[in-house]
Structure formats: structure tokens, C-alpha cells
């Protein structure tokens, strides 16, 4: 697992790490390879920040809370913090939480390209 973070020479990986708080190599959340993959999939580092935060929230949601003697591990506060960070980053980058696309009102396998007879 490769980890790089150098704010003096900003790269897209460094930008993503900075915005999600993954800056400690001893406690790395994502590898450079994972971040590179997400940047390629999402097209921009800003979208990659959102995708990484969503992935992190998903991972934390799947981990159970537990208690053993005096030790209690509860992910609720951390999970709430990451959800809040996700909302802040969406707002900062102008990325809506919900997106949509147009839907044709005619059959896609027809040769019709718009409203025709019978409309």
C-alpha cells in the first residue's frame, strides 16, 4: 500500500487526502492506488473527495459497535462527523446530493427522435 502526502507539492492525491483528513501514513484510510482509481472513475479530485467520504461512511456503517468489559467502541460520533463533512464538501464544491438525467417519453428502440403523430 502506497501512501503519499506532501502539501508542498500538491497533487490530486494530496488534495483528496487533505479534504478527507487522511494525512497520517500510520493510520492511512486509503492507499494512493485507491485514490488514483477513484479520481479516474469520478473525473475530478473534487468528485473523488465526495466518493471517498461516501465509501468511508459505508465502511463505518458496516462495522458493528461492541462492548468488552470496560472497553466500548461506538462509531456513531465518528459516523455523524463524516456525514457532516460530506455535506460541507458537497456545498464547498457545488456538488448536489441528488442528480438526475432526462428520460425520453418514447421507446428507446424506436426510430422516433421526438413527438410525432398521435401526440
Long-range contacts (C-beta under 8 A, 24 or more apart in sequence): 1-28, 1-31, 1-32, 1-33, 2-31, 2-32, 2-33, 3-28, 3-31, 3-32, 4-32, 12-39, 12-45, 12-48, 13-39, 15-45, 15-49, 16-45, 16-48, 16-49, 16-52, 19-49, 19-89, 20-49, 20-52, 20-53, 20-56, 20-85, 21-85, 22-52, 29-56, 46-89, 46-93, 46-95, 47-93, 47-95, 49-89, 49-93, 50-86, 50-89, 50-90, 50-93, 50-95, 53-82, 53-85, 53-86, 53-89, 54-86, 56-82, 57-82, 57-83, 57-86
